[in-house]
């Protein structure tokens, strides 16, 4: 096994253990927190349980940071047909993406000019992006692409909300 394969296995195992550690055995617990998911005025602090599939599919915002911990962050995203998560790289952290609805075209590579990895991803698929890899995600379908992403460590400011792709692009332009 090569070094990249080992890193991916370690990341998947870590992500699974974290999700299990905050998991819920009682579905009633979620019902008490449901309204918090789309409450723009606050982000839950500390432990939290939610129906991730339902929350992701109901999310109407391009980017909505809904939970930020010390070492990880959960972000919901909704991309209209043709919209993208622009080409970017995270040098100091890995990223996990899960698609709940839609079809994505995934591009990755070790340099900005050489995106040699290209795959299609669909409902219930996961995308694992190692630190240092350039990546771009394109909604390649005719319905909204609904996904959630885990950054470890956090990527965005706690509570970030970009209603549209244009809002996110403007924020990125103003802060880089």
N, C-alpha and C positions, 0 to 999 in steps of 0.2 A: 504494500500500500504506500502511495506517495504522501508527502507532507500535507498537501491540500485535502486529500481524502480523510486523513486523520483529523485535521482541523474541522472539517464539516461534520464528522461523526461526533466529535467533542461538543460542537455547537448544538447539534440536534439533541444530544443527551442532556446538556445543560438546560436548554429551552424546555424540554419535557419535564425535567425535575422541578424547574421553577413553576411551570404551569400546574404540576401536581401539588406542589407545596401550597399554592393559593387556591386549589380546587375546592369545589363545593359538593358535598354529598347530599344536601337537602335543597331541591329545586325551589322551595319556598323562600330561601334566603335571597335569591335573585329578585323576586318580586318586590322586595322592600327597597331595592336600589335602582329599579328600572328607570325612574324619572331622572336620575342623576346623569345618565349617559348623554343626554342631549341638552342638559342644563348648561348654557354657555357661561353662566356666571361663576361656576366653580368646577374644580376637578377633585375627585375623591382623593383623600389622603389616607395612607396606611393600607391595610388589607382591604380587598374588594373582590366581589364575585359578580359576574355578569354572564348573560347568554351571549357569547361572542358572535355567533352566527347571526342571531336576530339583530344585535346592535350594529353589526357591519352592514347588513342588508338595509336597515332603516336609516343609516347615515346618509344625509343629503349633501354633506360638505366635501369639498375637494380634499382638505386635510383637517383632521380634528384630533388633537392630542387629548386623549381622555384619561390617561393615567401615567404618572411619572414617579418612578421609584429612585432609589439611590443608584442602582446599577442597570436599570432597564426602563424602557418607555413603550407604551402601547398607543398606536396611532391608527385611527380609522380613515380610509380614503375612498372617494367615489370619483371616478373619471368618466366623463362623457365619451361617447364614441369618437375615436381619433385623438383624444387628449393623452398627454404623456406625463410621466414622472421624468423630468428632464435629466439629461446625462449628468452624473455626479459620481463622486468617489468619497468614501469615508475611510480615512487612513487609520483611525484609531479604534474602529469598532466594526463588528459584524452586524448583519441585518437579516431578519427572517420576514418573509411576506407570505401570507396565505390568501388565496383567492376564494371568495365565497360566491361570487357571481360574475360571469363574463368570460372573456377570452383576452389573453395578453400575449404580446410579443415581447420577449425578454432578450436584451442584448447585454453582454458583459465582455470585459477584456482587461488585461493588465495595464493597458495604456489607453488614453483617450482616443487615439487614432486607430487602434487595433482591437475592435470589438469582435473577437473571433468566436465567441460563444453566443449562439442564437437558438432559442427554443420557443415553442408555443406553450402556454399554460392555460388551464381551464378551471372551472368550478372544482373546489376541494383540492387543488394542487398547491404545493409550497415552493417557494423560491428562496434559496439560501445564497446570500451574497457575502463572501469573505472580505474582511478589511483589506483595503488597498485595491479593490477591483472597481473599475469604472462600470457603471450600469445605467440602463435606460429601460423603462417599462412603458409600453404603448398599448392603449386600449385598441385591440385589433378586431373587436366585435361590433355589433350593431345595438347593444344594450349597454347600460352603465356598468363599468368594471368596479365591483365592490370588493375591497380588500382590507386587511389589517396588516400592520407591520410592527415588529418588535425590534427596537434598537437596543443594543447592549454595548456600551452605556448609552444614556439618552442623547438624542440628536437635536431636538427642538426645545425651545423655551417652554417651560411648563404652561399648560393651558392654551397653547397656540391653536388658533382657529382661522383657517383660510376658507372662506365660503366658496370661492371659485379658483380655477387655475390661474386666472389673471391676478387675483389677490396674492396667491403664492408667488407668482413670477415677480410682482412688484416688491413684495417683501424681500425676496432673494436679491433683487437688483439693489434695493436700498441698504442691505446689510452685508454686501460683499464688495 
